Amino acid sequence: MFTKYNINDTDIFNLSDFPKVEREMNNMLIRIANTPENNKAEIIISFLKDHSLKNEWFAVNPELARLISGRYFTTSHLECLFESCQKISTSLRIRRLYQKGHCRTALGLSEDKCQ
């Protein structure tokens, strides 16, 4: 089943407006909370967006790369959200996806990494 989310450039993203996405995000954040911070956002974004990871990420953050690529948690709604945002710039998608403070904190991201 494919879910299409309607996201526009002018929308203000609120994770709570997407309960299935929020559930997947929270489950993922719990499972990766103790993984190293090395390239954490890049690994997650790349996999959700393109189902691909750079080989170097397996070296710098093998635990997270294994969890993400091994499909240890459901991400179908997160992936649909990314698919629905294809026309929105990557930086905007990152900022919107991690807008909520608890997501940034769990991923070890500072505000400047979400810009």
C-alpha positions as CSV (number, residue, x, y, z in Angstrom):
1,M,0.0,0.0,0.0
2,F,1.4,3.4,-1.0
3,T,0.4,6.5,1.0
4,K,0.7,9.8,-0.6
5,Y,1.3,12.8,1.6
6,N,0.6,16.3,0.3
7,I,3.5,18.5,1.3
8,N,4.1,21.9,-0.3
9,D,7.1,24.2,-0.1
10,T,5.0,26.7,2.0
11,D,3.8,24.1,4.5
12,I,5.0,24.1,8.0
13,F,5.7,20.5,8.9
14,N,4.3,19.3,12.2
15,L,5.1,15.6,12.8
16,S,2.0,15.2,15.0
17,D,-0.1,15.8,11.8
18,F,1.2,12.5,10.5
19,P,0.6,9.9,13.3
20,K,1.9,6.9,11.3
21,V,5.1,8.8,10.4
22,E,5.5,9.9,14.0
23,R,5.1,6.3,15.3
24,E,7.7,5.0,12.9
25,M,10.0,7.9,13.7
26,N,9.7,7.4,17.4
27,N,10.3,3.7,17.1
28,M,13.4,4.3,15.0
29,L,14.7,7.0,17.3
30,I,14.4,4.7,20.3
31,R,16.2,1.9,18.5
32,I,19.1,4.1,17.3
33,A,19.4,6.4,20.4
34,N,22.6,4.7,21.6
35,T,24.3,4.5,18.2
36,P,27.3,6.9,17.5
37,E,26.5,10.3,16.1
38,N,28.9,9.9,13.1
39,N,26.9,10.8,10.0
40,K,23.6,9.8,11.7
41,A,21.4,12.3,9.9
42,E,23.0,11.6,6.6
43,I,22.6,7.8,6.9
44,I,19.0,8.0,7.9
45,I,18.1,10.6,5.2
46,S,19.9,8.7,2.5
47,F,18.3,5.4,3.3
48,L,14.8,6.8,3.6
49,K,15.2,8.9,0.5
50,D,17.1,6.5,-1.9
51,H,17.6,3.2,-0.1
52,S,21.3,3.7,-0.4
53,L,24.2,4.3,1.9
54,K,27.8,5.3,1.1
55,N,30.3,2.6,1.8
56,E,32.3,4.9,4.1
57,W,29.3,5.1,6.5
58,F,29.6,1.4,7.2
59,A,33.1,2.2,8.4
60,V,32.3,5.3,10.5
61,N,29.0,4.2,11.9
62,P,28.7,0.4,11.3
63,E,26.0,-0.2,14.0
64,L,23.6,2.5,12.6
65,A,24.3,1.5,8.9
66,R,23.5,-2.1,9.8
67,L,20.3,-1.2,11.6
68,I,19.1,1.0,8.8
69,S,20.0,-1.2,5.9
70,G,18.9,-4.4,7.7
71,R,15.3,-3.0,8.0
72,Y,15.2,-3.6,11.7
73,F,12.2,-1.3,12.0
74,T,9.3,-0.2,9.8
75,T,9.9,2.9,7.7
76,S,7.2,2.7,5.0
77,H,5.4,5.9,6.1
78,L,8.7,7.8,6.5
79,E,9.7,6.7,3.0
80,C,6.3,7.8,1.6
81,L,6.8,11.1,3.3
82,F,10.2,11.5,1.5
83,E,8.7,10.4,-1.8
84,S,5.9,13.0,-1.3
85,C,8.6,15.7,-0.8
86,Q,10.7,15.0,-3.9
87,K,10.2,18.5,-5.2
88,I,11.3,20.1,-1.9
89,S,15.0,20.6,-1.4
90,T,16.9,18.1,0.7
91,S,17.8,20.7,3.3
92,L,14.2,21.7,3.7
93,R,13.2,18.0,4.0
94,I,15.8,17.5,6.7
95,R,14.8,20.6,8.6
96,R,11.1,19.7,8.4
97,L,11.6,16.0,9.4
98,Y,13.7,16.9,12.4
99,Q,12.0,20.1,13.3
100,K,10.8,18.8,16.7
101,G,13.4,19.1,19.4
102,H,13.1,15.6,20.7
103,C,14.0,14.3,17.2
104,R,17.1,16.5,17.0
105,T,18.1,15.5,20.5
106,A,17.7,11.8,19.9
107,L,19.7,12.0,16.7
108,G,22.4,14.1,18.4
109,L,21.8,17.0,15.9
110,S,22.4,20.6,16.6
111,E,20.1,23.3,15.0
112,D,22.8,24.1,12.4
113,K,22.8,20.6,11.1
114,C,19.1,20.9,10.4
115,Q,19.4,24.0,8.3
